[in-house]
Amino acid sequence: MKRLLFILPFLVVSFLFSCKGKQETVEKYNYLLVDKNGKEIPLPKNKIIFINFMAYSCSACMKELPLLKKVLSEKQYRDKVAFIGCVIDADKNDLSDKNFPFYSCNKANFVRFPVPGTPTTYIISPDGKKLIVVYGAFTEENLRKFLDKAIKKYYSLK
């Protein structure tokens, strides 16, 4: 028992120092998303960000894409929402459409944005605050509902 009382303060101090080191590492993590090669994905600073985690092999994801492009291109969303596609089964980024860029996803993204299945969508503020999380595919009606809710929530936080 005396040995335990003698060792306990050393264990507590060691634990506190080890936690402090981990906290400093987290603070240096200054980006939200990276592509497969570890390159930071540029995110707009003046729009809500619609991050869609998808797979080319996912039939629901492929059916959802035209709908996402249609709705997010509409006047009421175009200037307020930016799209970022994170593809979990691709090796290369597809940046051919500047309004709908698709990045090959790095597993490091799943720490901040867990993806239990595809499609999974996070609608976040420019500073990274999660406004809405949706697991599964959208219908046109519920996509508009979630976008309107996210926009309202974001502007109420400002």
Salt bridges, closest charged atoms under 4 A:
GLU74 OE2 - ARG144 NH2 2.40
ASP91 OD1 - LYS36 NZ 2.73
GLU140 OE2 - LYS70 NZ 2.90
GLU140 OE2 - ARG144 NH1 2.82
